[in-house]
Amino acid sequence: MVEDDPNIVDLIRSNLAVRGFDTIVSVDGMRALQLLETEDPDIVLLDLMLPEADGFELCRQIRERSPVAIIVVSARGGERDKVTALHMGADDYMTKPFSIEEGDIVIDLALQQVRRNGQPVHLTPTEFALLRELAVNQGKLLTHAHLLRRVWGHGYETETEYLRVYVRRLRAKLEAEESAPLILTQPRAGYRLAPG
């Protein structure tokens, strides 16, 4: 994956991991070309907006060196960009932002928005930070200490009451009475977001 936005890297990596893929990340074009030689990847996910490189040119260089499948993942959704990328050797083109589908809940990490049944759900910054951490690790058990450290910061690892309160709030806002639970509790261990 050639991508410099850590949020997008987290999101894609965790989604691919659940499906059995290993992900190697490069934030710049030169390193991406080196990794192409050393790692022999199955697929290249390529962002066009890179700090040090022209994404279209990088796409052309990858295609010159390898028959690997190239999927461009870009915030630029214009028709001209798509045509140029495909002309330069890309196999497919996906437009950001994307979201994780979880039943009738859509979590858009790029826009920091959550929708339930198509309706926006208002979350506080802390609620969203907690949901984001669960979402990018979907299906994985996260310990109380891990969540407290990631959401509240160092020094909060033992404040499990904070976590209980916020998980309760998220459940109240996101879980429908009749549907399967979204956030699963592992007693005395932590929480996980139900696998999709």
Protein Blocks (a to p, Z undefined) as FASTA:
>chain_A
ZZfbfklmmmmmmmmmmnopacdddfbfklmmmmmmmnopabdcddfbdfkbcfklmmmm
mmmmpccdcddddfblcfklmmmmmmnopabdcdddddddehjaccdfklopaceehiac
dddfklmmmmmmmmmmgoiacdfklmmmmmnoghilmmmmlmmmmmmmmmmmmmcfklcc
fbdcdehkbccdddZZ
